[in-house]
Amino acid sequence: MKLARKIRNLRKEKGWILEELAHKTGVSISYLSKVEARGEIPSPEMLVLLTVMLDGNVKELFKLAVKEKTEQLCNIISRNYNLREMQYYAI
């Protein structure tokens, strides 16, 4: 959730509320809330848009996004592997 925290901090540094960022980017408030509060990882295009609007560092935010997405995928793979292993031993 470091990416979510970074995006929220950049927005707050500009003194904007979610509604202002939504208006400036054309993105819904509910989507921005998912990104900031629940850690939804934006698409690359959306991440660039948010970064540019918030005067952030594109490279830094992309690194955070890749790291978080990789962690999510590793968790999914790990869970699936454990489920298959449990099914194998159940037979």
N, C-alpha and C positions, 0 to 999 in steps of 0.2 A: 504494500500500500504506500510505498515511498513515492511512487508516481502521483497517486491521488493527492497526497499531502503536498507535494511540490506544486502541482497545478493549483490547488486551493491557496497555497501561500502566495504564489505569483498573482493570483486574482486579488487577494486581499491587499497585497502591496500596492496595487493600482487603485485601491479603494473602491473596487467594484463589488456589487452583490451579484448573485447568480443571474438575476433578471437582466442586468446590464451586459454581462458576458453573452448571454443567450441572444440578446438583441444585436449585439455587435457581430456575432458569428453566424447568426441564422440557425442556431442549434437550439433544440428545446431545453427548457429548464430541467425537465425530468431526466433527460439524457445527461446533462452536465452534473446533475445531482448523483446519478449512478457512477459517473466517473470519479467525482470527488469523495462521495460518502461510502460507496461500496467497492471502489477499486476496479470498476470496469475499465479495461484497457481500450483506448480509442484506436480506430483504424489509423494507419500511417498518415493518410490524408488529413484526418481530423486532428491528429496529434500535431501536425505541422501548422494547421490553421490556429489551433489553440496556442501553440508556442509563439507564433508570430504575433497574434493579438495581445498576448501577455508579455511580450518582449523577453521571452525565455531563451534558453540555450537549447537549440534543436538537438545537438549531439548528446547533451546530458539527458534530456527527456527520452530520447530514443534508446539510450543505454538502459535507463530505468525500465522502459516498456519491454524491451527484449528480455531483460533479466526476470521481470515478473511473469512474462508469458512463458518463459522456459521453466520457471518454478511450477507454474500451473500445469504445464504438460507433463513434467516429471511426476507430479503428484497423481495425475490421472493414470499415467502408465503404471506407477507403483501400485495404486489401488487395483487396477485391472489385473496386474500380475499376481497380486495376493489373492484375488478372487479366483483366478484360474488355478493357482496352486492349491487353494482350499478345495476346489471342485475335484481336482486330480486325486487328492487324498481321500475324498469322500467316496470315491468309486470302489 
